Amino acid sequence: MAYVRLIGLIIAASVLLMMASSSSTGAGSVFETVSLASGSVISLATPEFVQVGKRYAFTWAGGGPSQTYIVKSLRRDGWVLVEVADENTNPAYFVPGELPTRWLNAGSAISIQEMRAIQ
């Protein structure tokens, strides 16, 4: 058991010495700092085919089945206002025509498929 502790102590001391020697050289510090220009914004545009009033099945990168939404409003920077997914609501609990809404980023969906209107 003492032999294992001695080996562990030697390894720990070696790691500390390597860390101390690498931090004393100033060359690596220049490459460790990343700065972004103030005010820069990156956004994925809303796909051109997405239209207000139509139903779409969105598939997200996290996996799972697609979710169907009706688009209520859209912006060109990827964000769309939708009614909560059909699969997640029970119409019996809501006033007709007053389903809850939320904003989704359509630019980050991996698949968007137009669906037929609810009949």
Backbone as a chain_set.jsonl record, in Angstrom:
{"seq": "MAYVRLIGLIIAASVLLMMASSSSTGAGSVFETVSLASGSVISLATPEFVQVGKRYAFTWAGGGPSQTYIVKSLRRDGWVLVEVADENTNPAYFVPGELPTRWLNAGSAISIQEMRAIQ", "coords": {"N": [[0.823, -1.191, 0.0], [1.974, 1.229, 0.75], [3.751, 1.543, -1.321], [2.061, 2.113, -3.522], [1.026, 4.582, -2.752], [3.396, 6.084, -2.77], [4.038, 6.06, -5.52], [1.779, 7.436, -6.507], [2.203, 9.945, -5.27], [4.579, 10.744, -6.53], [3.68, 10.965, -9.192], [1.75, 13.013, -8.903], [3.411, 15.132, -8.066], [4.971, 15.416, -10.354], [3.08, 16.268, -12.245], [2.32, 18.746, -11.112], [4.777, 20.122, -11.298], [5.066, 20.253, -14.097], [2.856, 21.843, -14.737], [3.525, 24.217, -13.421], [5.866, 24.95, -14.767], [4.918, 25.357, -17.374], [3.174, 27.502, -17.018], [4.86, 29.568, -16.428], [6.004, 30.402, -18.776], [5.298, 32.928, -21.061], [4.278, 32.686, -23.624], [2.097, 30.983, -24.182], [-0.132, 32.244, -23.104], [-1.187, 34.202, -24.799], [-2.715, 32.867, -26.682], [-4.785, 31.821, -25.236], [-6.841, 33.551, -24.702], [-9.955, 34.615, -25.807], [-11.735, 36.896, -27.672], [-14.74, 38.6, -28.468], [-16.208, 40.796, -30.831], [-17.852, 43.674, -29.669], [-21.375, 43.801, -29.612], [-21.78, 42.085, -31.758], [-23.843, 39.849, -33.572], [-25.065, 36.673, -34.261], [-27.233, 34.928, -36.283], [-29.483, 32.455, -37.511], [-31.331, 32.547, -40.418], [-34.93, 32.634, -40.758], [-36.425, 29.948, -42.433], [-37.398, 30.429, -45.837], [-39.77, 29.259, -46.782], [-41.534, 28.982, -44.662], [-44.652, 29.968, -43.49], [-47.09, 32.23, -42.154], [-49.907, 31.025, -40.353], [-49.916, 28.414, -41.272], [-49.458, 24.849, -40.655], [-46.706, 23.113, -39.253], [-44.349, 20.456, -38.927], [-41.845, 20.225, -36.661], [-38.567, 19.105, -36.213], [-36.123, 18.53, -33.813], [-32.648, 18.876, -32.88], [-32.111, 17.524, -30.53], [-33.359, 15.108, -30.592], [-36.026, 12.637, -30.532], [-39.603, 12.521, -31.285], [-41.107, 14.445, -33.97], [-42.61, 17.696, -33.508], [-45.729, 19.276, -33.844], [-46.723, 22.444, -34.924], [-48.695, 25.446, -35.228], [-47.99, 28.249, -37.057], [-48.029, 31.506, -35.886], [-46.905, 34.032, -36.045], [-43.987, 35.516, -37.53], [-40.454, 36.179, -37.553], [-37.613, 37.405, -39.343], [-35.182, 36.616, -38.34], [-35.041, 33.99, -37.56], [-36.79, 33.37, -35.49], [-40.031, 32.246, -34.612], [-43.447, 32.704, -33.767], [-45.549, 30.459, -32.225], [-48.449, 28.338, -31.768], [-48.796, 26.275, -28.89], [-47.482, 22.96, -29.121], [-49.48, 20.592, -30.887], [-49.453, 17.986, -29.948], [-48.994, 18.291, -27.261], [-51.134, 19.412, -25.988], [-54.442, 19.505, -24.601], [-57.4, 20.084, -25.985], [-59.73, 20.341, -24.48], [-59.156, 21.73, -22.182], [-58.819, 24.393, -22.8], [-59.983, 27.617, -23.919], [-61.768, 27.777, -26.932], [-59.803, 28.626, -29.747], [-57.94, 30.029, -28.26], [-55.315, 29.009, -27.628], [-52.235, 28.464, -25.821], [-49.21, 30.306, -26.587], [-45.801, 30.322, -27.867], [-42.369, 31.294, -28.452], [-40.26, 29.975, -30.933], [-37.076, 28.936, -32.248], [-36.793, 28.628, -35.447], [-34.679, 28.437, -37.17], [-32.869, 26.739, -35.976], [-33.902, 24.222, -36.142], [-33.685, 20.82, -37.262], [-35.231, 19.719, -39.16], [-38.074, 20.708, -41.009], [-41.353, 20.272, -41.769], [-44.1, 20.84, -43.853], [-47.471, 20.551, -42.866], [-50.76, 19.133, -43.374], [-53.746, 21.114, -43.038], [-55.684, 21.212, -40.005], [-58.682, 19.426, -39.868]], "CA": [[0.0, 0.0, 0.0], [2.88, 2.378, 0.8], [4.335, 1.65, -2.666], [1.065, 2.769, -4.361], [1.0, 5.983, -2.33], [4.622, 6.709, -3.245], [3.881, 6.258, -6.968], [0.793, 8.504, -6.658], [2.847, 11.193, -4.876], [5.531, 11.092, -7.589], [2.887, 11.41, -10.352], [1.161, 14.315, -8.569], [4.482, 16.12, -8.072], [5.366, 15.628, -11.753], [2.036, 17.074, -12.88], [2.441, 20.101, -10.587], [5.968, 20.737, -11.886], [4.787, 20.569, -15.503], [1.929, 22.976, -14.77], [4.257, 25.412, -13.002], [6.815, 25.347, -15.805], [4.205, 25.852, -18.552], [2.56, 28.792, -16.726], [5.88, 30.6, -16.341], [6.282, 30.912, -20.119], [4.223, 33.82, -21.458], [3.849, 32.471, -25.003], [0.803, 30.314, -24.265], [-1.228, 33.081, -22.627], [-1.777, 34.958, -25.905], [-3.662, 32.014, -27.391], [-5.825, 31.356, -24.332], [-7.875, 34.576, -24.586], [-10.81, 34.768, -26.98], [-12.574, 38.089, -27.542], [-15.716, 38.848, -29.521], [-16.495, 42.21, -31.031], [-19.073, 44.043, -28.963], [-22.545, 44.004, -30.451], [-21.925, 41.158, -32.879], [-24.95, 38.919, -33.421], [-25.136, 35.65, -35.296], [-28.532, 34.265, -36.259], [-29.852, 31.717, -38.708], [-32.574, 33.117, -40.937], [-36.123, 31.798, -40.844], [-36.559, 29.418, -43.796], [-38.312, 31.231, -46.653], [-41.057, 28.6, -47.043], [-42.406, 29.03, -43.487], [-45.667, 31.007, -43.658], [-48.03, 32.428, -41.047], [-51.198, 30.346, -40.488], [-49.78, 27.017, -41.697], [-48.961, 23.88, -39.669], [-45.421, 22.518, -39.591], [-43.762, 19.501, -37.985], [-40.456, 20.594, -36.397], [-37.722, 18.092, -35.58], [-35.008, 19.224, -33.161], [-31.403, 18.111, -32.793], [-32.097, 16.727, -29.305], [-33.975, 13.806, -30.836], [-37.44, 12.5, -30.221], [-40.509, 12.703, -32.425], [-41.34, 15.834, -34.378], [-43.718, 18.371, -32.84], [-46.505, 20.035, -34.817], [-47.108, 23.772, -34.47], [-49.285, 26.383, -36.174], [-47.224, 29.493, -36.998], [-48.883, 32.681, -35.681], [-46.151, 35.216, -36.46], [-42.587, 35.158, -37.745], [-39.435, 37.198, -37.755], [-36.617, 36.936, -40.313], [-33.959, 36.174, -37.671], [-35.173, 32.599, -37.133], [-37.801, 33.184, -34.456], [-41.436, 32.176, -35.025], [-44.421, 32.564, -32.683], [-46.391, 29.313, -32.553], [-49.304, 27.778, -30.722], [-48.143, 25.129, -28.267], [-47.572, 21.768, -29.959], [-50.737, 19.837, -30.867], [-49.266, 16.758, -29.168], [-48.836, 18.62, -25.849], [-52.304, 20.125, -25.462], [-55.752, 18.877, -24.615], [-58.309, 21.199, -26.272], [-60.793, 20.443, -23.482], [-58.727, 22.615, -21.104], [-58.599, 25.747, -23.303], [-61.071, 28.295, -24.619], [-61.515, 27.611, -28.372], [-59.091, 29.721, -30.4], [-57.028, 30.7, -27.335], [-54.249, 28.115, -27.174], [-51.034, 29.209, -25.427], [-48.204, 30.476, -27.637], [-44.417, 30.494, -27.449], [-41.427, 31.565, -29.535], [-39.297, 28.919, -31.264], [-36.09, 29.333, -33.242], [-36.927, 27.712, -36.579], [-33.368, 28.29, -37.796], [-32.102, 25.672, -35.338], [-34.55, 22.921, -36.363], [-32.983, 20.025, -38.262], [-36.205, 19.391, -40.198], [-39.372, 21.378, -40.92], [-42.221, 19.725, -42.814], [-45.441, 21.414, -43.865], [-48.512, 19.559, -42.597], [-52.103, 19.533, -43.806], [-54.527, 21.844, -42.052], [-56.574, 20.383, -39.174], [-60.037, 19.466, -40.429]], "C": [[0.87, 1.259, 0.0], [3.501, 2.62, -0.576], [3.364, 2.395, -3.608], [0.981, 4.256, -4.022], [2.232, 6.738, -2.829], [4.534, 7.008, -4.746], [2.892, 7.406, -7.226], [1.39, 9.861, -6.327], [3.818, 11.665, -5.953], [4.788, 11.611, -8.822], [2.299, 12.794, -10.097], [2.224, 15.411, -8.596], [4.929, 16.429, -9.498], [4.358, 16.519, -12.471], [2.127, 18.525, -12.413], [3.654, 20.822, -11.167], [5.745, 21.112, -13.342], [3.857, 21.766, -15.614], [2.655, 24.27, -14.413], [5.208, 25.876, -14.098], [6.104, 25.883, -17.045], [3.562, 27.206, -18.284], [3.586, 29.906, -16.646], [6.261, 31.146, -17.708], [5.086, 31.724, -20.576], [3.674, 33.541, -22.842], [2.457, 31.861, -25.098], [-0.362, 31.209, -23.892], [-1.895, 33.885, -23.739], [-2.877, 34.153, -26.579], [-4.807, 31.529, -26.512], [-6.977, 32.346, -24.208], [-8.63, 34.701, -25.89], [-11.708, 35.97, -26.731], [-13.515, 38.179, -28.729], [-15.938, 40.342, -29.636], [-17.8, 42.544, -30.323], [-20.2, 44.284, -29.962], [-22.697, 43.037, -31.606], [-23.004, 40.122, -32.568], [-24.91, 37.93, -34.583], [-26.498, 34.99, -35.179], [-28.754, 33.551, -37.582], [-31.212, 32.225, -39.161], [-33.718, 32.115, -40.885], [-36.216, 31.261, -42.269], [-37.657, 30.15, -44.563], [-39.695, 30.59, -46.818], [-42.012, 28.639, -45.858], [-43.339, 30.227, -43.615], [-46.609, 31.045, -42.453], [-49.337, 31.701, -41.361], [-51.103, 28.889, -40.907], [-49.212, 26.174, -40.563], [-47.668, 23.275, -40.176], [-45.004, 21.537, -38.5], [-42.279, 19.842, -37.868], [-39.75, 19.418, -35.734], [-36.481, 18.808, -35.07], [-33.808, 18.304, -33.028], [-31.352, 17.217, -31.562], [-32.706, 15.349, -29.466], [-35.444, 13.807, -30.454], [-38.306, 12.734, -31.439], [-40.671, 14.184, -32.764], [-42.548, 16.385, -33.622], [-44.399, 19.281, -33.843], [-46.984, 21.345, -34.212], [-47.813, 24.519, -35.59], [-48.549, 27.708, -35.982], [-48.187, 30.677, -36.918], [-48.214, 33.961, -36.172], [-44.718, 34.776, -36.7], [-41.723, 36.384, -37.903], [-38.387, 36.603, -38.686], [-35.344, 36.429, -39.651], [-34.068, 34.757, -37.104], [-36.298, 32.346, -36.147], [-39.206, 33.206, -35.049], [-42.302, 32.015, -33.779], [-45.387, 31.469, -33.085], [-47.358, 29.027, -31.418], [-48.586, 26.555, -30.175], [-48.443, 23.873, -29.069], [-48.891, 21.036, -29.774], [-50.637, 18.62, -29.951], [-49.233, 17.023, -27.661], [-50.055, 19.297, -25.238], [-53.548, 19.247, -25.517], [-56.759, 20.005, -24.805], [-59.423, 21.376, -25.244], [-60.441, 21.44, -22.381], [-58.545, 24.069, -21.541], [-59.86, 26.301, -23.945], [-60.779, 28.139, -26.114], [-60.872, 28.859, -28.978], [-58.1, 30.456, -29.514], [-55.995, 29.733, -26.761], [-53.029, 28.937, -26.78], [-50.027, 29.26, -26.579], [-46.814, 30.536, -27.018], [-43.557, 30.749, -28.675], [-40.484, 30.388, -29.695], [-38.289, 29.48, -32.252], [-36.096, 28.307, -34.365], [-35.594, 27.485, -37.28], [-32.548, 27.166, -37.201], [-32.76, 24.299, -35.476], [-33.768, 22.145, -37.416], [-33.914, 19.604, -39.392], [-37.499, 20.154, -39.93], [-40.2, 20.878, -42.085], [-43.599, 20.363, -42.714], [-46.476, 20.301, -43.711], [-49.845, 20.072, -43.157], [-52.82, 20.245, -42.683], [-55.404, 20.874, -41.261], [-57.991, 20.535, -39.696], [-61.061, 19.27, -39.337]], "O": [[0.545, 2.241, -0.669], [3.75, 3.764, -0.955], [3.804, 3.221, -4.408], [0.876, 5.092, -4.919], [2.131, 7.887, -3.259], [4.916, 8.093, -5.186], [3.149, 8.257, -8.078], [1.118, 10.837, -7.026], [3.874, 12.856, -6.256], [5.217, 12.59, -9.433], [2.343, 13.657, -10.974], [1.966, 16.505, -9.096], [5.233, 17.579, -9.817], [4.74, 17.42, -13.218], [2.023, 19.441, -13.229], [3.571, 22.006, -11.493], [6.185, 22.174, -13.781], [4.042, 22.615, -16.486], [2.423, 25.305, -15.038], [5.34, 27.078, -14.332], [6.628, 26.777, -17.709], [3.41, 27.998, -19.214], [3.23, 31.077, -16.782], [6.793, 32.252, -17.794], [3.956, 31.245, -20.485], [2.658, 34.132, -23.206], [1.706, 32.195, -26.014], [-1.486, 30.957, -24.327], [-3.075, 34.217, -23.622], [-3.881, 34.725, -27.005], [-5.723, 30.877, -27.014], [-8.013, 31.992, -23.645], [-8.031, 34.871, -26.952], [-12.368, 36.052, -25.696], [-13.136, 37.871, -29.86], [-15.862, 41.066, -28.644], [-18.752, 41.766, -30.379], [-20.0, 44.889, -31.015], [-23.654, 43.15, -32.371], [-23.074, 39.59, -31.461], [-24.741, 38.317, -35.74], [-26.881, 34.541, -34.098], [-28.277, 33.984, -38.631], [-32.14, 32.32, -38.358], [-33.506, 30.904, -40.956], [-36.099, 32.031, -43.222], [-38.715, 30.454, -44.011], [-40.688, 31.301, -46.975], [-43.198, 28.355, -46.028], [-42.893, 31.356, -43.822], [-46.882, 30.022, -41.824], [-49.822, 31.749, -42.492], [-52.114, 28.186, -40.9], [-48.577, 26.687, -39.641], [-47.532, 22.962, -41.359], [-45.266, 21.75, -37.316], [-41.54, 19.761, -38.849], [-40.279, 18.811, -34.802], [-35.862, 19.592, -35.79], [-33.951, 17.082, -33.062], [-30.611, 16.234, -31.556], [-32.584, 14.508, -28.575], [-36.019, 14.837, -30.103], [-37.808, 13.102, -32.503], [-40.403, 15.058, -31.939], [-43.4, 15.628, -33.157], [-43.733, 19.98, -34.607], [-47.575, 21.364, -33.132], [-47.562, 24.26, -36.768], [-48.492, 28.23, -34.869], [-49.056, 30.836, -37.775], [-48.886, 34.87, -36.659], [-44.274, 33.774, -36.139], [-42.169, 37.454, -38.317], [-38.299, 35.38, -38.794], [-34.494, 35.86, -40.336], [-33.266, 34.37, -36.255], [-36.721, 31.201, -35.985], [-39.535, 34.059, -35.873], [-41.944, 31.288, -32.853], [-45.984, 31.529, -34.16], [-47.132, 29.412, -30.271], [-47.856, 25.877, -30.898], [-49.529, 23.735, -29.633], [-49.369, 20.874, -28.652], [-51.596, 18.262, -29.267], [-49.42, 16.101, -26.866], [-50.011, 19.714, -24.081], [-53.676, 18.367, -26.368], [-56.962, 20.805, -23.892], [-60.004, 22.458, -25.149], [-61.338, 21.949, -21.708], [-58.15, 24.902, -20.725], [-60.698, 25.553, -24.45], [-59.64, 28.351, -26.529], [-61.324, 29.984, -28.76], [-57.474, 31.416, -29.964], [-55.823, 29.653, -25.545], [-52.804, 30.005, -27.348], [-49.996, 28.373, -27.432], [-46.658, 30.766, -25.819], [-43.963, 30.457, -29.8], [-39.966, 29.862, -28.709], [-38.606, 30.396, -33.011], [-35.48, 27.247, -34.253], [-35.4, 26.45, -37.916], [-31.62, 26.677, -37.845], [-32.224, 23.311, -34.975], [-33.243, 22.736, -38.36], [-33.458, 19.184, -40.455], [-37.963, 20.243, -38.793], [-39.816, 21.032, -43.245], [-44.194, 20.422, -41.637], [-46.373, 19.249, -44.342], [-50.028, 21.268, -43.38], [-52.536, 20.01, -41.509], [-55.819, 19.839, -41.783], [-58.451, 21.651, -39.939], [-62.262, 19.271, -39.61]]}, "num_chains": 1, "name": "protein.A"}
